[in-house]
Amino acid sequence: IWEEFRVSVSETTVSRELRRLGFAKLSARPRHYAQNERAIEDFKKASRPNWKRSAPRSRPGSR
């Protein structure tokens, strides 16, 4: 912020303002240290996705 606008703002203030604007802190889920990458890839290739097409929504008053 300083380099762009020449304004000094604390990290807490920036965090608070971003939350007020609707932003949220996202972080990746940790992986188990013994996780087998090859087994994961084999599982992804062998399993079929369970996704289904959503039913079309009817809009109220669109008759």
Beta strands, then each sheet from edge to edge (+ up, - down):
end
